[in-house]
Amino acid sequence: MSGISQLQFFRARADQARADADAATLDHVRERCLRSGAAWEALADKAARAEEMREKLANEKAAAFPA
């Protein structure tokens, strides 16, 4: 994804799904949107953990092999 990180994309989709749920007039549509939002949020959490791990590994590598 160019210009936007996966994490930002996932968070934006989760926010949109929650907004869609708030606007839904039918119960089954609201439930579907809430499930979708939860799934996007889970992907965002996973992306955040991966980003943190990449940073941690990069810092450890930099400390082990100073320039």
Secondary structure, DSSP 8 states (H G I E B T S, - for coil): --SS-HHHHHHHHHHHHHHHHHH--SHHHHHHHHHHHHHHHHHHHHHHHHHHHHHHHHHHHHHHS--
